């Protein structure tokens, strides 16, 4: 007698539908041109891009990644303002 095995199923976290559900549960889909996995950070008093990168990535030298992702709102990595919402790629 032959044992029929069903093909392995894609885990729920690995399917595009699951990713869409996650994005919707976290406030909806990403706007066109935005990565749905991008996180946002609101600048607090005393913050620098280096400090944010150190906190988020564990390496302050990666502040340039945050700057690159926010060039539409930042012209200088040393000039961030309290209340600005920055993309954290």
C-alpha positions in Angstrom: 0.0 0.0 0.0 1.4 3.3 -1.0 1.6 6.1 1.6 0.4 9.3 0.1 2.1 12.4 1.4 0.7 15.8 0.9 3.2 18.5 -0.3 4.6 20.6 2.4 2.6 23.7 3.0 4.1 27.2 3.0 4.1 28.5 6.6 1.6 31.3 7.2 4.4 33.8 7.8 6.0 33.0 4.4 3.1 33.6 2.2 2.4 36.9 0.4 -1.2 36.8 1.8 0.1 36.6 5.3 2.4 39.6 4.7 -0.6 41.6 3.4 -2.6 40.6 6.5 0.3 41.7 8.7 0.5 45.1 6.9 -3.2 45.6 7.3 -3.2 44.7 11.0 -0.4 47.3 11.5 -2.3 50.2 10.0 -3.0 49.2 6.3 -0.9 48.7 3.2 2.1 50.7 2.4 1.6 53.7 0.1 2.9 53.2 -3.5 6.7 53.2 -3.6 7.0 52.4 0.2 8.3 49.2 1.6 5.6 47.7 3.8 8.3 46.6 6.2 9.6 50.2 6.8 9.4 51.3 10.3 8.9 54.9 11.4 10.5 56.9 14.2 9.4 60.2 15.6 12.4 62.4 16.5 12.7 63.2 20.2 14.6 66.0 21.9 18.3 65.1 22.1 18.1 62.6 19.2 20.7 62.4 16.4 20.7 60.0 13.4 23.8 58.3 15.0 21.9 57.7 18.2 18.8 56.4 16.4 21.0 54.1 14.2 22.8 52.8 17.4 19.4 52.1 19.0 17.8 50.5 16.0 20.7 48.7 14.3 23.2 48.4 17.1 25.8 50.4 15.1 25.7 54.2 15.0 27.8 54.3 11.9 24.7 53.1 9.9 23.1 56.6 10.4 23.8 57.1 6.7 21.2 54.5 5.8 18.5 56.4 7.7 19.7 59.6 6.1 19.5 58.1 2.6 16.0 56.8 3.3 14.8 60.3 4.3 16.4 62.5 1.8 13.0 63.8 0.8 12.7 65.5 4.2 16.3 65.8 5.3 19.0 67.9 3.6 21.7 67.5 6.2 22.2 64.5 8.6 23.0 66.9 11.4 19.8 68.9 11.1 16.9 66.8 12.3 13.9 68.4 14.2 11.9 67.2 17.1 8.6 65.7 15.8 9.9 64.7 12.4 8.9 61.2 11.3 11.7 59.3 9.8 11.7 56.1 7.8 13.9 53.4 9.4 14.7 50.9 6.6 
